[in-house]
């Protein structure tokens, strides 16, 4: 099985050569099948690697799914909640959800308590 970073790269629109952009193809199915049970560290490594390579390359649906899965696996990780919120603010029309994530993170790790 391919690693998650390779699968993530395969769903970046500019990397798709066989599938028209309007069709959900094999690359997307492989990504979804792999990410749904992936370790949160593996998912975060994939997101951070792909964002460093091409900040807007990974489609918003793939980013949202990845961050959602990590947040479900680490509901008490304030740093992850904030990272997911930042991504939602930047790449999707999900400001209300992003604000909820920031509020949850602030309850877990109040801004004044951070060093």
Beta strands, then each sheet from edge to edge (+ up, - down):
end
